[in-house]
Every structure is written in C-alpha cells, then in structure tokens.
Amino acid sequence: MTPFNTIREIGTVTAQNHRLPSPELLGFLCEREARKSRPKGHSAVLRCIAVTLHRVLPARVHLTRDFFTVH
C-alpha cells in the first residue's frame, strides 16, 4: 500500500500542476480520503485522488472513465 504522506504529496503536486486553488489543502484532503478508503494498488490511489479533487471542485475537475480532466 502507498504511504499516506506520499498520497498527500501526489495530491498536492497534481493540484499545483493543474493550477487548482489551495494545493496543500487538496493534498491533505486526498490523504484523509485515502485513510478512509484504504486504496490498494496504484490505479486505486490515483482514482482516490481524482474522486477527492472532483468532490472539492466539481465544476473544475470532471471524472472520466480512466482518470479525470480539469477545466
């Protein structure tokens, strides 16, 4: 399983790369969601991050079948 602090870093960097507001907060929320859902495997971790970003910013982050898009 991916360490939770790594999930936080991935969420933060993803938010920064897509110029989303408050990347540190989004990283924290990704970590918190991962602690609840306990994703197993890399694709599950990425899906957890995508779902978290979509929940926080539904107008900007749209889930797709494979991952997500940012508008």
C-alpha positions as CSV (number, residue, x, y, z in Angstrom):
1,M,0.0,0.0,0.0
2,T,1.2,3.5,-0.8
3,P,2.2,5.5,2.3
4,F,-0.4,8.2,3.2
5,N,2.2,11.0,3.1
6,T,3.0,10.1,-0.4
7,I,-0.7,10.3,-1.4
8,R,-0.7,13.8,0.2
9,E,2.3,14.8,-1.9
10,I,0.8,13.4,-5.1
11,G,-2.5,15.2,-4.5
12,T,-0.6,18.5,-3.8
13,V,1.6,18.2,-6.9
14,T,-1.4,17.3,-9.1
15,A,-3.3,20.3,-7.8
16,Q,-0.3,22.6,-8.4
17,N,0.2,21.2,-12.0
18,H,-3.4,21.9,-12.8
19,R,-3.4,25.3,-11.1
20,L,-6.1,24.4,-8.7
21,P,-6.6,26.6,-5.6
22,S,-5.1,25.6,-2.2
23,P,-3.0,22.7,-3.4
24,E,-1.8,21.9,0.2
25,L,-5.3,21.6,1.4
26,L,-6.3,19.4,-1.5
27,G,-3.3,17.2,-0.8
28,F,-4.4,16.9,2.8
29,L,-8.0,16.0,1.7
30,C,-6.6,13.3,-0.6
31,E,-4.6,11.8,2.3
32,R,-7.7,11.9,4.6
33,E,-9.8,10.2,1.9
34,A,-7.1,7.5,1.4
35,R,-7.0,6.8,5.2
36,K,-10.8,6.2,5.0
37,S,-10.9,4.1,1.8
38,R,-7.6,2.3,2.0
39,P,-6.9,2.1,-1.7
40,K,-4.9,-0.9,-2.9
41,G,-2.7,-0.5,-5.9
42,H,-1.5,2.4,-7.9
43,S,-4.7,2.8,-10.0
44,A,-6.8,2.8,-6.9
45,V,-4.6,5.5,-5.3
46,L,-4.9,7.7,-8.5
47,R,-8.7,7.1,-8.6
48,C,-8.9,8.1,-4.9
49,I,-7.1,11.4,-5.7
50,A,-9.3,12.1,-8.7
51,V,-12.5,11.5,-6.7
52,T,-11.3,13.7,-3.9
53,L,-10.5,16.6,-6.3
54,H,-13.9,16.1,-8.0
55,R,-15.7,16.3,-4.7
56,V,-14.0,19.5,-3.7
57,L,-14.1,21.2,-7.1
58,P,-16.9,19.6,-9.1
59,A,-17.0,22.5,-11.6
60,R,-13.3,22.2,-12.5
61,V,-12.5,18.5,-12.1
62,H,-14.5,16.0,-14.1
63,L,-14.1,12.3,-13.7
64,T,-13.6,10.3,-16.8
65,R,-13.5,6.5,-17.2
66,D,-9.7,6.4,-17.0
67,F,-8.9,9.3,-14.7
68,F,-10.0,13.0,-14.7
69,T,-9.9,16.2,-16.7
70,V,-9.6,19.7,-15.4
71,H,-11.4,22.7,-17.0
